[in-house]
Amino acid sequence: MSGTPRGFGSPARTQIELKVQIINKITTIEDELILEEIFKLVDIESSMDSVYRLTPDERTAVNIGLKDVKENRVYSSEAADNMISEWLRK
């Protein structure tokens, strides 16, 4: 067997084969820090499964903002900060 990790450069695997290989590799890991990092990665990925759906009002607001950008109705960050500061003083 060469020094190349199994799976790199080999023919495409099915999703099930890949999952089994990952599980087999994980079961051999003894380093708790590595296991914690793997868990964090999997946990983040699983929390991204759902897709946020805009409400009709949110979609309208986004479209208004995009139209403003196209028509160059924008402010610099500094100008926006100044406008907010003025508004907060009222």
C-alpha positions as a Python dict, from the first residue, in 0.01 Angstrom:
ca = {
    (1, 'M'): (0, 0, 0),
    (2, 'S'): (139, 344, -92),
    (3, 'G'): (162, 649, 135),
    (4, 'T'): (-144, 802, -29),
    (5, 'P'): (-449, 797, 200),
    (6, 'R'): (-716, 556, 82),
    (7, 'G'): (-976, 737, -123),
    (8, 'F'): (-749, 1010, -261),
    (9, 'G'): (-717, 962, -634),
    (10, 'S'): (-937, 652, -625),
    (11, 'P'): (-1262, 616, -817),
    (12, 'A'): (-1564, 800, -681),
    (13, 'R'): (-1730, 638, -383),
    (14, 'T'): (-2095, 632, -301),
    (15, 'Q'): (-2216, 847, -17),
    (16, 'I'): (-2275, 538, 197),
    (17, 'E'): (-1922, 408, 132),
    (18, 'L'): (-1776, 743, 224),
    (19, 'K'): (-1979, 760, 547),
    (20, 'V'): (-1866, 411, 646),
    (21, 'Q'): (-1501, 502, 579),
    (22, 'I'): (-1536, 819, 788),
    (23, 'I'): (-1697, 630, 1076),
    (24, 'N'): (-1421, 366, 1062),
    (25, 'K'): (-1151, 634, 1073),
    (26, 'I'): (-1318, 820, 1359),
    (27, 'T'): (-1343, 506, 1572),
    (28, 'T'): (-962, 477, 1565),
    (29, 'I'): (-899, 834, 1686),
    (30, 'E'): (-787, 857, 2050),
    (31, 'D'): (-709, 1230, 2066),
    (32, 'E'): (-1000, 1398, 2247),
    (33, 'L'): (-924, 1742, 2095),
    (34, 'I'): (-949, 1603, 1744),
    (35, 'L'): (-1274, 1427, 1832),
    (36, 'E'): (-1414, 1752, 1975),
    (37, 'E'): (-1318, 1940, 1656),
    (38, 'I'): (-1480, 1673, 1439),
    (39, 'F'): (-1794, 1698, 1651),
    (40, 'K'): (-1801, 2078, 1614),
    (41, 'L'): (-1766, 2047, 1237),
    (42, 'V'): (-2045, 1789, 1211),
    (43, 'D'): (-2265, 1988, 1449),
    (44, 'I'): (-2222, 2307, 1243),
    (45, 'E'): (-2298, 2122, 919),
    (46, 'S'): (-2611, 1961, 1062),
    (47, 'S'): (-2744, 2296, 1185),
    (48, 'M'): (-2714, 2433, 831),
    (49, 'D'): (-2960, 2179, 691),
    (50, 'S'): (-3255, 2414, 704),
    (51, 'V'): (-3299, 2690, 450),
    (52, 'Y'): (-3426, 3025, 571),
    (53, 'R'): (-3730, 3134, 375),
    (54, 'L'): (-3794, 3506, 343),
    (55, 'T'): (-4138, 3633, 431),
    (56, 'P'): (-4312, 3840, 162),
    (57, 'D'): (-4230, 4159, 358),
    (58, 'E'): (-3861, 4061, 388),
    (59, 'R'): (-3845, 3979, 17),
    (60, 'T'): (-3997, 4321, -62),
    (61, 'A'): (-3744, 4496, 163),
    (62, 'V'): (-3453, 4312, -4),
    (63, 'N'): (-3582, 4402, -350),
    (64, 'I'): (-3617, 4768, -248),
    (65, 'G'): (-3258, 4762, -120),
    (66, 'L'): (-3129, 4604, -440),
    (67, 'K'): (-3314, 4866, -647),
    (68, 'D'): (-3160, 5141, -431),
    (69, 'V'): (-2813, 5002, -499),
    (70, 'K'): (-2876, 4985, -874),
    (71, 'E'): (-2996, 5345, -871),
    (72, 'N'): (-2694, 5454, -663),
    (73, 'R'): (-2906, 5553, -361),
    (74, 'V'): (-2643, 5442, -112),
    (75, 'Y'): (-2444, 5596, 174),
    (76, 'S'): (-2088, 5534, 287),
    (77, 'S'): (-2043, 5365, 624),
    (78, 'E'): (-1926, 5696, 769),
    (79, 'A'): (-2232, 5884, 639),
    (80, 'A'): (-2462, 5610, 769),
    (81, 'D'): (-2291, 5621, 1111),
    (82, 'N'): (-2341, 6000, 1122),
    (83, 'M'): (-2708, 5963, 1028),
    (84, 'I'): (-2757, 5706, 1304),
    (85, 'S'): (-2579, 5925, 1559),
    (86, 'E'): (-2804, 6220, 1469),
    (87, 'W'): (-3114, 6004, 1490),
    (88, 'L'): (-3013, 5872, 1835),
    (89, 'R'): (-2965, 6228, 1968),
    (90, 'K'): (-3328, 6316, 1893),
}
